[in-house]
Amino acid sequence: GFRNLTNYIARSLLETGGFRPQLLHPRLG
């Protein structure tokens, strides 16, 4: 379903582009 696709994309971004969340949320990173 659409949710599965969104979840897949979210994981891909977190795994391959994990540096972005750290820049956006340094406190969490």
C-alpha positions in Angstrom: 0.0 0.0 0.0 0.9 3.7 0.0 2.0 3.5 3.7 4.4 0.8 2.9 6.0 2.9 0.1 6.2 5.9 2.4 7.8 3.8 5.1 10.3 2.4 2.6 11.3 5.8 1.4 11.6 7.1 5.0 13.9 4.2 5.9 16.0 4.8 2.7 16.4 8.4 3.6 17.4 7.6 7.2 19.8 4.9 6.2 21.5 6.5 3.1 21.0 10.1 4.1 21.3 9.8 7.8 23.3 13.0 7.8 20.3 15.1 6.9 18.3 14.4 10.1 21.5 15.3 12.2 21.7 18.6 10.4 18.0 19.3 10.8 17.9 18.1 14.4 21.4 18.3 15.9 19.9 17.7 19.4 18.5 14.3 18.4 21.7 13.4 16.5 
